[in-house]
Amino acid sequence: MAIQPIRLFGDPVLRQRAEEVTTFDKELRQLVKDLEETMLAAPGGGLAAPQLGVSLRVFTYHADDEIGHLVNPVLDLSDECQEGDEGCLSFPGIVADTRRSLHVVARGFDMHGEPITISGSEYKARAIQHETDHLDGVLFIDRLDKAQRKLALKAVREAEWLGQGVPQVKVSPHATFGQAR
């Protein structure tokens, strides 16, 4: 396991739809471990593979005292919504009131290819939706209303980390995954 650098806003991999996982092998299990270790060290409530520069549909989450992961997620969202603070490890220090579904049922696979279903409400639902958005190239600022988005982007422009989104190092030790495209 190894803590990996997290890609920041501005890195093109964050805007790409990640590819479906078709091979459930040792490299995928290592990716899940790297995601989990990096997420916990950050610390964060979730982390998606594109945030490590790996364009695969995998994420980890840490919510409601549960640490888990999901591969190739498909979400069923409630019509009931919640508003609340949301941030992102790819936007250090930026937090905005974001609208999400209150409840979610997520279906997919574990790192061994076994089908799993995860359900959650409030914070856990928010984390699962946020990380699944990353897999579709959608960032939480895309979910903000026009005024909130303008304020968030202003904060990004003023952030010290702006322009540091593309590390000049290989972020995945997995030959199968390679570097971000």
Rosetta constraint file for C-alpha pairs under 8 A:
AtomPair CA 1 CA 30 HARMONIC 6.81 0.50
AtomPair CA 1 CA 33 HARMONIC 5.84 0.50
AtomPair CA 1 CA 34 HARMONIC 5.41 0.50
AtomPair CA 1 CA 37 HARMONIC 7.05 0.50
AtomPair CA 2 CA 33 HARMONIC 7.85 0.50
AtomPair CA 2 CA 34 HARMONIC 5.40 0.50
AtomPair CA 2 CA 37 HARMONIC 6.76 0.50
AtomPair CA 2 CA 38 HARMONIC 7.36 0.50
AtomPair CA 3 CA 34 HARMONIC 6.00 0.50
AtomPair CA 3 CA 35 HARMONIC 7.77 0.50
AtomPair CA 3 CA 37 HARMONIC 5.78 0.50
AtomPair CA 3 CA 38 HARMONIC 4.57 0.50
AtomPair CA 3 CA 41 HARMONIC 7.43 0.50
AtomPair CA 4 CA 34 HARMONIC 6.85 0.50
AtomPair CA 4 CA 35 HARMONIC 7.87 0.50
AtomPair CA 4 CA 38 HARMONIC 5.95 0.50
AtomPair CA 4 CA 52 HARMONIC 6.64 0.50
AtomPair CA 4 CA 171 HARMONIC 6.33 0.50
AtomPair CA 4 CA 172 HARMONIC 7.80 0.50
AtomPair CA 5 CA 38 HARMONIC 7.91 0.50
AtomPair CA 5 CA 52 HARMONIC 6.45 0.50
AtomPair CA 5 CA 167 HARMONIC 7.78 0.50
AtomPair CA 5 CA 171 HARMONIC 6.73 0.50
AtomPair CA 6 CA 51 HARMONIC 5.45 0.50
AtomPair CA 6 CA 52 HARMONIC 5.25 0.50
AtomPair CA 6 CA 53 HARMONIC 7.87 0.50
AtomPair CA 6 CA 89 HARMONIC 7.23 0.50
AtomPair CA 6 CA 90 HARMONIC 6.62 0.50
AtomPair CA 7 CA 11 HARMONIC 6.41 0.50
AtomPair CA 7 CA 14 HARMONIC 7.68 0.50
AtomPair CA 7 CA 50 HARMONIC 7.78 0.50
AtomPair CA 7 CA 51 HARMONIC 4.95 0.50
AtomPair CA 7 CA 52 HARMONIC 5.85 0.50
AtomPair CA 7 CA 53 HARMONIC 6.55 0.50
AtomPair CA 7 CA 90 HARMONIC 5.93 0.50
AtomPair CA 7 CA 165 HARMONIC 5.39 0.50
AtomPair CA 7 CA 166 HARMONIC 6.51 0.50
AtomPair CA 7 CA 167 HARMONIC 7.51 0.50
AtomPair CA 8 CA 51 HARMONIC 7.51 0.50
AtomPair CA 8 CA 89 HARMONIC 7.62 0.50
AtomPair CA 8 CA 90 HARMONIC 4.21 0.50
AtomPair CA 8 CA 91 HARMONIC 6.25 0.50
AtomPair CA 8 CA 162 HARMONIC 7.91 0.50
AtomPair CA 8 CA 164 HARMONIC 6.84 0.50
AtomPair CA 8 CA 165 HARMONIC 4.16 0.50
AtomPair CA 8 CA 166 HARMONIC 7.26 0.50
AtomPair CA 9 CA 14 HARMONIC 7.21 0.50
AtomPair CA 9 CA 90 HARMONIC 5.54 0.50
AtomPair CA 9 CA 91 HARMONIC 6.06 0.50
AtomPair CA 9 CA 162 HARMONIC 7.60 0.50
AtomPair CA 9 CA 165 HARMONIC 5.94 0.50
AtomPair CA 10 CA 14 HARMONIC 7.67 0.50
AtomPair CA 10 CA 162 HARMONIC 7.88 0.50
AtomPair CA 10 CA 163 HARMONIC 7.14 0.50
AtomPair CA 10 CA 165 HARMONIC 5.64 0.50
AtomPair CA 10 CA 166 HARMONIC 7.82 0.50
AtomPair CA 11 CA 15 HARMONIC 7.76 0.50
AtomPair CA 11 CA 165 HARMONIC 5.03 0.50
AtomPair CA 11 CA 166 HARMONIC 5.58 0.50
AtomPair CA 12 CA 16 HARMONIC 6.90 0.50
AtomPair CA 13 CA 50 HARMONIC 6.06 0.50
AtomPair CA 13 CA 51 HARMONIC 7.72 0.50
AtomPair CA 13 CA 53 HARMONIC 6.22 0.50
AtomPair CA 13 CA 54 HARMONIC 7.89 0.50
AtomPair CA 13 CA 55 HARMONIC 7.00 0.50
AtomPair CA 13 CA 137 HARMONIC 7.81 0.50
AtomPair CA 13 CA 180 HARMONIC 6.39 0.50
AtomPair CA 13 CA 181 HARMONIC 6.71 0.50
AtomPair CA 14 CA 50 HARMONIC 5.90 0.50
AtomPair CA 14 CA 51 HARMONIC 6.57 0.50
AtomPair CA 14 CA 53 HARMONIC 7.97 0.50
AtomPair CA 14 CA 134 HARMONIC 6.73 0.50
AtomPair CA 14 CA 137 HARMONIC 5.54 0.50
AtomPair CA 14 CA 138 HARMONIC 7.67 0.50
AtomPair CA 14 CA 139 HARMONIC 7.71 0.50
AtomPair CA 15 CA 134 HARMONIC 7.87 0.50
AtomPair CA 15 CA 136 HARMONIC 7.61 0.50
AtomPair CA 15 CA 137 HARMONIC 3.95 0.50
AtomPair CA 15 CA 138 HARMONIC 6.40 0.50
AtomPair CA 15 CA 139 HARMONIC 7.75 0.50
AtomPair CA 16 CA 55 HARMONIC 7.65 0.50
AtomPair CA 16 CA 135 HARMONIC 7.71 0.50
AtomPair CA 16 CA 136 HARMONIC 6.63 0.50
AtomPair CA 16 CA 137 HARMONIC 4.58 0.50
AtomPair CA 17 CA 55 HARMONIC 7.49 0.50
AtomPair CA 17 CA 134 HARMONIC 7.97 0.50
AtomPair CA 17 CA 135 HARMONIC 5.69 0.50
AtomPair CA 17 CA 136 HARMONIC 4.28 0.50
AtomPair CA 17 CA 137 HARMONIC 4.91 0.50
AtomPair CA 18 CA 50 HARMONIC 7.09 0.50
AtomPair CA 18 CA 55 HARMONIC 4.49 0.50
AtomPair CA 18 CA 56 HARMONIC 4.75 0.50
AtomPair CA 18 CA 57 HARMONIC 5.39 0.50
AtomPair CA 18 CA 135 HARMONIC 5.13 0.50
AtomPair CA 18 CA 136 HARMONIC 6.27 0.50
AtomPair CA 18 CA 137 HARMONIC 7.36 0.50
AtomPair CA 19 CA 55 HARMONIC 5.96 0.50
AtomPair CA 19 CA 56 HARMONIC 4.74 0.50
AtomPair CA 19 CA 57 HARMONIC 5.81 0.50
AtomPair CA 20 CA 56 HARMONIC 6.02 0.50
AtomPair CA 20 CA 57 HARMONIC 5.40 0.50
AtomPair CA 20 CA 72 HARMONIC 5.97 0.50
AtomPair CA 21 CA 56 HARMONIC 6.14 0.50
AtomPair CA 21 CA 57 HARMONIC 6.19 0.50
AtomPair CA 21 CA 58 HARMONIC 7.79 0.50
AtomPair CA 21 CA 71 HARMONIC 7.04 0.50
AtomPair CA 21 CA 72 HARMONIC 6.48 0.50
AtomPair CA 23 CA 28 HARMONIC 7.65 0.50
AtomPair CA 24 CA 28 HARMONIC 5.96 0.50
AtomPair CA 24 CA 29 HARMONIC 7.60 0.50
AtomPair CA 24 CA 111 HARMONIC 6.20 0.50
AtomPair CA 24 CA 112 HARMONIC 5.65 0.50
AtomPair CA 24 CA 113 HARMONIC 5.73 0.50
AtomPair CA 25 CA 29 HARMONIC 6.45 0.50
AtomPair CA 25 CA 111 HARMONIC 7.85 0.50
AtomPair CA 25 CA 112 HARMONIC 7.24 0.50
AtomPair CA 26 CA 30 HARMONIC 6.20 0.50
AtomPair CA 27 CA 31 HARMONIC 6.19 0.50
AtomPair CA 27 CA 174 HARMONIC 6.09 0.50
AtomPair CA 27 CA 176 HARMONIC 7.23 0.50
AtomPair CA 28 CA 32 HARMONIC 6.28 0.50
AtomPair CA 28 CA 111 HARMONIC 6.51 0.50
AtomPair CA 29 CA 33 HARMONIC 6.31 0.50
AtomPair CA 29 CA 111 HARMONIC 5.63 0.50
AtomPair CA 29 CA 112 HARMONIC 7.59 0.50
AtomPair CA 30 CA 34 HARMONIC 6.11 0.50
AtomPair CA 31 CA 35 HARMONIC 6.07 0.50
AtomPair CA 31 CA 49 HARMONIC 7.78 0.50
AtomPair CA 31 CA 174 HARMONIC 7.99 0.50
AtomPair CA 32 CA 36 HARMONIC 6.12 0.50
AtomPair CA 32 CA 58 HARMONIC 7.58 0.50
AtomPair CA 32 CA 59 HARMONIC 7.50 0.50
AtomPair CA 32 CA 60 HARMONIC 7.13 0.50
AtomPair CA 32 CA 69 HARMONIC 7.23 0.50
AtomPair CA 32 CA 111 HARMONIC 7.18 0.50
AtomPair CA 33 CA 37 HARMONIC 6.08 0.50
AtomPair CA 34 CA 38 HARMONIC 5.95 0.50
AtomPair CA 35 CA 39 HARMONIC 5.93 0.50
AtomPair CA 35 CA 47 HARMONIC 6.29 0.50
AtomPair CA 35 CA 48 HARMONIC 7.21 0.50
AtomPair CA 35 CA 49 HARMONIC 6.89 0.50
AtomPair CA 35 CA 52 HARMONIC 7.69 0.50
AtomPair CA 35 CA 59 HARMONIC 7.25 0.50
AtomPair CA 35 CA 60 HARMONIC 6.33 0.50
AtomPair CA 36 CA 40 HARMONIC 6.14 0.50
AtomPair CA 36 CA 47 HARMONIC 7.54 0.50
AtomPair CA 36 CA 60 HARMONIC 5.94 0.50
AtomPair CA 36 CA 61 HARMONIC 7.69 0.50
AtomPair CA 37 CA 41 HARMONIC 6.10 0.50
AtomPair CA 38 CA 42 HARMONIC 6.07 0.50
AtomPair CA 38 CA 43 HARMONIC 7.76 0.50
AtomPair CA 38 CA 47 HARMONIC 7.98 0.50
AtomPair CA 39 CA 43 HARMONIC 5.55 0.50
AtomPair CA 39 CA 44 HARMONIC 5.21 0.50
AtomPair CA 39 CA 45 HARMONIC 7.16 0.50
AtomPair CA 39 CA 46 HARMONIC 6.17 0.50
AtomPair CA 39 CA 47 HARMONIC 5.71 0.50
AtomPair CA 39 CA 60 HARMONIC 7.63 0.50
AtomPair CA 39 CA 61 HARMONIC 7.86 0.50
AtomPair CA 40 CA 44 HARMONIC 6.13 0.50
AtomPair CA 40 CA 62 HARMONIC 7.90 0.50
AtomPair CA 42 CA 89 HARMONIC 7.57 0.50
AtomPair CA 44 CA 62 HARMONIC 7.29 0.50
AtomPair CA 44 CA 88 HARMONIC 7.89 0.50
AtomPair CA 44 CA 89 HARMONIC 6.78 0.50
AtomPair CA 45 CA 61 HARMONIC 5.53 0.50
AtomPair CA 45 CA 62 HARMONIC 4.73 0.50
AtomPair CA 45 CA 63 HARMONIC 6.05 0.50
AtomPair CA 45 CA 127 HARMONIC 6.30 0.50
AtomPair CA 46 CA 59 HARMONIC 7.09 0.50
AtomPair CA 46 CA 60 HARMONIC 5.36 0.50
AtomPair CA 46 CA 61 HARMONIC 3.91 0.50
AtomPair CA 46 CA 62 HARMONIC 5.82 0.50
AtomPair CA 46 CA 127 HARMONIC 6.13 0.50
AtomPair CA 46 CA 128 HARMONIC 7.71 0.50
AtomPair CA 46 CA 131 HARMONIC 6.45 0.50
AtomPair CA 47 CA 51 HARMONIC 6.77 0.50
AtomPair CA 47 CA 59 HARMONIC 5.59 0.50
AtomPair CA 47 CA 60 HARMONIC 5.36 0.50
AtomPair CA 47 CA 61 HARMONIC 6.46 0.50
AtomPair CA 47 CA 89 HARMONIC 7.72 0.50
AtomPair CA 47 CA 131 HARMONIC 6.37 0.50
AtomPair CA 48 CA 52 HARMONIC 7.37 0.50
AtomPair CA 48 CA 57 HARMONIC 7.75 0.50
AtomPair CA 48 CA 58 HARMONIC 5.98 0.50
AtomPair CA 48 CA 59 HARMONIC 4.09 0.50
AtomPair CA 48 CA 60 HARMONIC 6.40 0.50
AtomPair CA 48 CA 131 HARMONIC 5.60 0.50
AtomPair CA 48 CA 132 HARMONIC 7.68 0.50
AtomPair CA 48 CA 134 HARMONIC 6.34 0.50
AtomPair CA 48 CA 135 HARMONIC 6.89 0.50
AtomPair CA 49 CA 53 HARMONIC 6.60 0.50
AtomPair CA 49 CA 54 HARMONIC 5.11 0.50
AtomPair CA 49 CA 55 HARMONIC 6.33 0.50
AtomPair CA 49 CA 56 HARMONIC 6.02 0.50
AtomPair CA 49 CA 57 HARMONIC 6.87 0.50
AtomPair CA 49 CA 58 HARMONIC 5.57 0.50
AtomPair CA 49 CA 59 HARMONIC 5.89 0.50
AtomPair CA 49 CA 135 HARMONIC 7.73 0.50
AtomPair CA 50 CA 54 HARMONIC 4.71 0.50
AtomPair CA 50 CA 55 HARMONIC 4.99 0.50
AtomPair CA 50 CA 56 HARMONIC 6.80 0.50
AtomPair CA 50 CA 134 HARMONIC 7.01 0.50
AtomPair CA 50 CA 135 HARMONIC 6.90 0.50
AtomPair CA 51 CA 90 HARMONIC 6.97 0.50
AtomPair CA 51 CA 134 HARMONIC 7.91 0.50
AtomPair CA 52 CA 171 HARMONIC 6.41 0.50
AtomPair CA 52 CA 172 HARMONIC 7.55 0.50
AtomPair CA 53 CA 171 HARMONIC 6.45 0.50
AtomPair CA 53 CA 172 HARMONIC 7.56 0.50
AtomPair CA 53 CA 179 HARMONIC 6.57 0.50
AtomPair CA 53 CA 180 HARMONIC 4.74 0.50
AtomPair CA 54 CA 172 HARMONIC 7.31 0.50
AtomPair CA 54 CA 177 HARMONIC 6.51 0.50
AtomPair CA 54 CA 178 HARMONIC 7.60 0.50
AtomPair CA 54 CA 179 HARMONIC 6.82 0.50
AtomPair CA 54 CA 180 HARMONIC 5.64 0.50
AtomPair CA 55 CA 135 HARMONIC 7.84 0.50
AtomPair CA 55 CA 180 HARMONIC 6.69 0.50
AtomPair CA 55 CA 181 HARMONIC 7.78 0.50
AtomPair CA 56 CA 135 HARMONIC 7.37 0.50
AtomPair CA 57 CA 71 HARMONIC 5.84 0.50
AtomPair CA 57 CA 72 HARMONIC 5.09 0.50
AtomPair CA 57 CA 73 HARMONIC 7.33 0.50
AtomPair CA 57 CA 135 HARMONIC 5.55 0.50
AtomPair CA 58 CA 69 HARMONIC 7.27 0.50
AtomPair CA 58 CA 70 HARMONIC 5.81 0.50
AtomPair CA 58 CA 71 HARMONIC 4.46 0.50
AtomPair CA 58 CA 72 HARMONIC 6.27 0.50
AtomPair CA 58 CA 73 HARMONIC 7.76 0.50
AtomPair CA 58 CA 135 HARMONIC 7.49 0.50
AtomPair CA 59 CA 69 HARMONIC 5.52 0.50
AtomPair CA 59 CA 70 HARMONIC 5.63 0.50
AtomPair CA 59 CA 71 HARMONIC 6.72 0.50
AtomPair CA 59 CA 131 HARMONIC 6.30 0.50
AtomPair CA 59 CA 132 HARMONIC 7.49 0.50
AtomPair CA 60 CA 67 HARMONIC 7.33 0.50
AtomPair CA 60 CA 68 HARMONIC 5.57 0.50
AtomPair CA 60 CA 69 HARMONIC 4.04 0.50
AtomPair CA 60 CA 70 HARMONIC 6.50 0.50
AtomPair CA 60 CA 131 HARMONIC 7.92 0.50
AtomPair CA 61 CA 66 HARMONIC 7.76 0.50
AtomPair CA 61 CA 67 HARMONIC 5.67 0.50
AtomPair CA 61 CA 68 HARMONIC 5.43 0.50
AtomPair CA 61 CA 69 HARMONIC 6.05 0.50
AtomPair CA 61 CA 127 HARMONIC 6.76 0.50
AtomPair CA 61 CA 128 HARMONIC 7.12 0.50
AtomPair CA 62 CA 66 HARMONIC 5.53 0.50
AtomPair CA 62 CA 67 HARMONIC 4.44 0.50
AtomPair CA 62 CA 68 HARMONIC 6.64 0.50
AtomPair CA 62 CA 124 HARMONIC 7.97 0.50
AtomPair CA 63 CA 67 HARMONIC 6.67 0.50
AtomPair CA 63 CA 123 HARMONIC 6.73 0.50
AtomPair CA 63 CA 124 HARMONIC 5.15 0.50
AtomPair CA 63 CA 127 HARMONIC 7.35 0.50
AtomPair CA 64 CA 123 HARMONIC 7.55 0.50
AtomPair CA 64 CA 124 HARMONIC 6.49 0.50
AtomPair CA 69 CA 110 HARMONIC 6.74 0.50
AtomPair CA 69 CA 111 HARMONIC 7.86 0.50
AtomPair CA 70 CA 107 HARMONIC 7.99 0.50
AtomPair CA 70 CA 108 HARMONIC 6.06 0.50
AtomPair CA 70 CA 109 HARMONIC 5.84 0.50
AtomPair CA 70 CA 110 HARMONIC 5.65 0.50
AtomPair CA 70 CA 111 HARMONIC 7.58 0.50
AtomPair CA 70 CA 116 HARMONIC 7.91 0.50
AtomPair CA 71 CA 108 HARMONIC 5.58 0.50
AtomPair CA 71 CA 109 HARMONIC 4.96 0.50
AtomPair CA 71 CA 110 HARMONIC 5.92 0.50
AtomPair CA 71 CA 111 HARMONIC 6.81 0.50
AtomPair CA 72 CA 108 HARMONIC 5.29 0.50
AtomPair CA 72 CA 109 HARMONIC 6.58 0.50
AtomPair CA 73 CA 106 HARMONIC 6.14 0.50
AtomPair CA 73 CA 107 HARMONIC 5.52 0.50
AtomPair CA 73 CA 108 HARMONIC 4.55 0.50
AtomPair CA 73 CA 109 HARMONIC 7.46 0.50
AtomPair CA 73 CA 132 HARMONIC 6.96 0.50
AtomPair CA 74 CA 106 HARMONIC 5.61 0.50
AtomPair CA 74 CA 107 HARMONIC 5.25 0.50
AtomPair CA 74 CA 108 HARMONIC 6.28 0.50
AtomPair CA 75 CA 104 HARMONIC 6.63 0.50
AtomPair CA 75 CA 105 HARMONIC 5.79 0.50
AtomPair CA 75 CA 106 HARMONIC 4.50 0.50
AtomPair CA 75 CA 107 HARMONIC 6.44 0.50
AtomPair CA 75 CA 129 HARMONIC 7.89 0.50
AtomPair CA 76 CA 104 HARMONIC 5.72 0.50
AtomPair CA 76 CA 105 HARMONIC 5.13 0.50
AtomPair CA 76 CA 106 HARMONIC 6.34 0.50
AtomPair CA 77 CA 101 HARMONIC 6.02 0.50
AtomPair CA 77 CA 102 HARMONIC 7.86 0.50
AtomPair CA 77 CA 103 HARMONIC 6.11 0.50
AtomPair CA 77 CA 104 HARMONIC 4.73 0.50
AtomPair CA 77 CA 105 HARMONIC 6.64 0.50
AtomPair CA 78 CA 101 HARMONIC 5.68 0.50
AtomPair CA 78 CA 102 HARMONIC 6.38 0.50
AtomPair CA 78 CA 103 HARMONIC 5.25 0.50
AtomPair CA 78 CA 104 HARMONIC 6.25 0.50
AtomPair CA 79 CA 101 HARMONIC 6.48 0.50
AtomPair CA 79 CA 102 HARMONIC 7.80 0.50
AtomPair CA 80 CA 101 HARMONIC 5.87 0.50
AtomPair CA 80 CA 102 HARMONIC 5.60 0.50
AtomPair CA 80 CA 103 HARMONIC 7.38 0.50
AtomPair CA 81 CA 99 HARMONIC 6.78 0.50
AtomPair CA 81 CA 100 HARMONIC 5.59 0.50
AtomPair CA 81 CA 101 HARMONIC 4.21 0.50
AtomPair CA 81 CA 102 HARMONIC 4.71 0.50
AtomPair CA 81 CA 103 HARMONIC 7.93 0.50
AtomPair CA 82 CA 99 HARMONIC 5.72 0.50
AtomPair CA 82 CA 100 HARMONIC 5.47 0.50
AtomPair CA 82 CA 101 HARMONIC 5.92 0.50
AtomPair CA 82 CA 102 HARMONIC 5.20 0.50
AtomPair CA 82 CA 122 HARMONIC 7.26 0.50
AtomPair CA 83 CA 97 HARMONIC 6.25 0.50
AtomPair CA 83 CA 98 HARMONIC 5.53 0.50
AtomPair CA 83 CA 99 HARMONIC 4.53 0.50
AtomPair CA 83 CA 100 HARMONIC 6.49 0.50
AtomPair CA 84 CA 96 HARMONIC 7.71 0.50
AtomPair CA 84 CA 97 HARMONIC 4.85 0.50
AtomPair CA 84 CA 98 HARMONIC 5.48 0.50
AtomPair CA 84 CA 99 HARMONIC 6.73 0.50
AtomPair CA 85 CA 95 HARMONIC 6.10 0.50
AtomPair CA 85 CA 96 HARMONIC 5.25 0.50
AtomPair CA 85 CA 97 HARMONIC 4.41 0.50
AtomPair CA 85 CA 98 HARMONIC 6.11 0.50
AtomPair CA 86 CA 95 HARMONIC 5.35 0.50
AtomPair CA 86 CA 96 HARMONIC 5.48 0.50
AtomPair CA 86 CA 97 HARMONIC 6.16 0.50
AtomPair CA 86 CA 98 HARMONIC 6.03 0.50
AtomPair CA 86 CA 140 HARMONIC 7.68 0.50
AtomPair CA 87 CA 91 HARMONIC 7.01 0.50
AtomPair CA 87 CA 92 HARMONIC 7.77 0.50
AtomPair CA 87 CA 93 HARMONIC 7.47 0.50
AtomPair CA 87 CA 94 HARMONIC 5.81 0.50
AtomPair CA 87 CA 95 HARMONIC 4.44 0.50
AtomPair CA 87 CA 96 HARMONIC 6.64 0.50
AtomPair CA 87 CA 140 HARMONIC 7.64 0.50
AtomPair CA 88 CA 92 HARMONIC 6.62 0.50
AtomPair CA 88 CA 94 HARMONIC 7.28 0.50
AtomPair CA 88 CA 95 HARMONIC 7.65 0.50
AtomPair CA 88 CA 140 HARMONIC 7.52 0.50
AtomPair CA 91 CA 156 HARMONIC 7.44 0.50
AtomPair CA 92 CA 161 HARMONIC 7.78 0.50
AtomPair CA 94 CA 152 HARMONIC 6.84 0.50
AtomPair CA 94 CA 155 HARMONIC 7.04 0.50
AtomPair CA 94 CA 156 HARMONIC 7.37 0.50
AtomPair CA 95 CA 152 HARMONIC 7.78 0.50
AtomPair CA 96 CA 144 HARMONIC 7.82 0.50
AtomPair CA 96 CA 148 HARMONIC 7.10 0.50
AtomPair CA 96 CA 152 HARMONIC 7.14 0.50
AtomPair CA 97 CA 144 HARMONIC 7.57 0.50
AtomPair CA 97 CA 148 HARMONIC 7.83 0.50
AtomPair CA 98 CA 140 HARMONIC 7.50 0.50
AtomPair CA 98 CA 143 HARMONIC 6.56 0.50
AtomPair CA 98 CA 144 HARMONIC 5.93 0.50
AtomPair CA 99 CA 143 HARMONIC 7.05 0.50
AtomPair CA 99 CA 144 HARMONIC 7.47 0.50
AtomPair CA 100 CA 126 HARMONIC 6.26 0.50
AtomPair CA 100 CA 129 HARMONIC 7.57 0.50
AtomPair CA 101 CA 125 HARMONIC 7.16 0.50
AtomPair CA 101 CA 126 HARMONIC 7.31 0.50
AtomPair CA 102 CA 121 HARMONIC 5.52 0.50
AtomPair CA 102 CA 122 HARMONIC 5.29 0.50
AtomPair CA 102 CA 125 HARMONIC 6.36 0.50
AtomPair CA 102 CA 126 HARMONIC 7.48 0.50
AtomPair CA 103 CA 119 HARMONIC 7.52 0.50
AtomPair CA 103 CA 120 HARMONIC 5.79 0.50
AtomPair CA 103 CA 121 HARMONIC 4.32 0.50
AtomPair CA 103 CA 122 HARMONIC 6.57 0.50
AtomPair CA 103 CA 125 HARMONIC 5.51 0.50
AtomPair CA 104 CA 119 HARMONIC 5.58 0.50
AtomPair CA 104 CA 120 HARMONIC 5.54 0.50
AtomPair CA 104 CA 121 HARMONIC 6.42 0.50
AtomPair CA 104 CA 125 HARMONIC 5.31 0.50
AtomPair CA 104 CA 128 HARMONIC 7.75 0.50
AtomPair CA 104 CA 129 HARMONIC 7.81 0.50
AtomPair CA 105 CA 117 HARMONIC 6.90 0.50
AtomPair CA 105 CA 118 HARMONIC 5.78 0.50
AtomPair CA 105 CA 119 HARMONIC 4.30 0.50
AtomPair CA 105 CA 120 HARMONIC 6.69 0.50
AtomPair CA 106 CA 117 HARMONIC 5.58 0.50
AtomPair CA 106 CA 118 HARMONIC 5.07 0.50
AtomPair CA 106 CA 119 HARMONIC 6.07 0.50
AtomPair CA 106 CA 128 HARMONIC 7.75 0.50
AtomPair CA 107 CA 115 HARMONIC 7.41 0.50
AtomPair CA 107 CA 116 HARMONIC 5.90 0.50
AtomPair CA 107 CA 117 HARMONIC 4.48 0.50
AtomPair CA 107 CA 118 HARMONIC 6.45 0.50
AtomPair CA 108 CA 115 HARMONIC 5.73 0.50
AtomPair CA 108 CA 116 HARMONIC 5.57 0.50
AtomPair CA 108 CA 117 HARMONIC 6.51 0.50
AtomPair CA 109 CA 113 HARMONIC 5.31 0.50
AtomPair CA 109 CA 114 HARMONIC 5.22 0.50
AtomPair CA 109 CA 115 HARMONIC 4.33 0.50
AtomPair CA 109 CA 116 HARMONIC 5.22 0.50
AtomPair CA 109 CA 117 HARMONIC 7.99 0.50
AtomPair CA 110 CA 114 HARMONIC 5.44 0.50
AtomPair CA 110 CA 115 HARMONIC 6.47 0.50
AtomPair CA 110 CA 116 HARMONIC 6.41 0.50
AtomPair CA 119 CA 125 HARMONIC 7.45 0.50
AtomPair CA 120 CA 124 HARMONIC 5.21 0.50
AtomPair CA 120 CA 125 HARMONIC 4.94 0.50
AtomPair CA 121 CA 125 HARMONIC 4.65 0.50
AtomPair CA 121 CA 126 HARMONIC 7.59 0.50
AtomPair CA 122 CA 126 HARMONIC 6.11 0.50
AtomPair CA 123 CA 127 HARMONIC 6.15 0.50
AtomPair CA 124 CA 128 HARMONIC 6.21 0.50
AtomPair CA 125 CA 129 HARMONIC 6.17 0.50
AtomPair CA 126 CA 130 HARMONIC 5.99 0.50
AtomPair CA 127 CA 131 HARMONIC 6.14 0.50
AtomPair CA 128 CA 132 HARMONIC 6.09 0.50
AtomPair CA 129 CA 133 HARMONIC 6.07 0.50
AtomPair CA 130 CA 134 HARMONIC 6.59 0.50
AtomPair CA 130 CA 139 HARMONIC 7.72 0.50
AtomPair CA 130 CA 140 HARMONIC 6.75 0.50
AtomPair CA 131 CA 135 HARMONIC 6.75 0.50
AtomPair CA 132 CA 136 HARMONIC 6.73 0.50
AtomPair CA 133 CA 137 HARMONIC 6.37 0.50
AtomPair CA 133 CA 138 HARMONIC 4.88 0.50
AtomPair CA 133 CA 139 HARMONIC 6.47 0.50
AtomPair CA 133 CA 140 HARMONIC 7.78 0.50
AtomPair CA 134 CA 138 HARMONIC 5.32 0.50
AtomPair CA 134 CA 139 HARMONIC 6.10 0.50
AtomPair CA 138 CA 142 HARMONIC 6.54 0.50
AtomPair CA 139 CA 143 HARMONIC 7.38 0.50
AtomPair CA 140 CA 144 HARMONIC 7.10 0.50
AtomPair CA 141 CA 149 HARMONIC 5.82 0.50
AtomPair CA 141 CA 152 HARMONIC 7.12 0.50
AtomPair CA 142 CA 149 HARMONIC 7.35 0.50
AtomPair CA 144 CA 148 HARMONIC 5.71 0.50
AtomPair CA 144 CA 149 HARMONIC 5.28 0.50
AtomPair CA 145 CA 149 HARMONIC 5.97 0.50
AtomPair CA 146 CA 150 HARMONIC 6.16 0.50
AtomPair CA 147 CA 151 HARMONIC 6.41 0.50
AtomPair CA 148 CA 152 HARMONIC 6.13 0.50
AtomPair CA 149 CA 153 HARMONIC 6.06 0.50
AtomPair CA 150 CA 154 HARMONIC 6.18 0.50
AtomPair CA 151 CA 155 HARMONIC 6.30 0.50
AtomPair CA 152 CA 156 HARMONIC 6.25 0.50
AtomPair CA 153 CA 157 HARMONIC 6.20 0.50
AtomPair CA 154 CA 158 HARMONIC 6.39 0.50
AtomPair CA 155 CA 159 HARMONIC 6.10 0.50
AtomPair CA 156 CA 162 HARMONIC 6.69 0.50
AtomPair CA 157 CA 162 HARMONIC 6.59 0.50
AtomPair CA 158 CA 162 HARMONIC 7.65 0.50
AtomPair CA 161 CA 165 HARMONIC 7.79 0.50
AtomPair CA 170 CA 179 HARMONIC 6.12 0.50
AtomPair CA 171 CA 179 HARMONIC 6.61 0.50
AtomPair CA 172 CA 177 HARMONIC 6.98 0.50
AtomPair CA 172 CA 178 HARMONIC 6.36 0.50
AtomPair CA 172 CA 179 HARMONIC 6.49 0.50
AtomPair CA 173 CA 178 HARMONIC 7.58 0.50
AtomPair CA 174 CA 178 HARMONIC 6.22 0.50
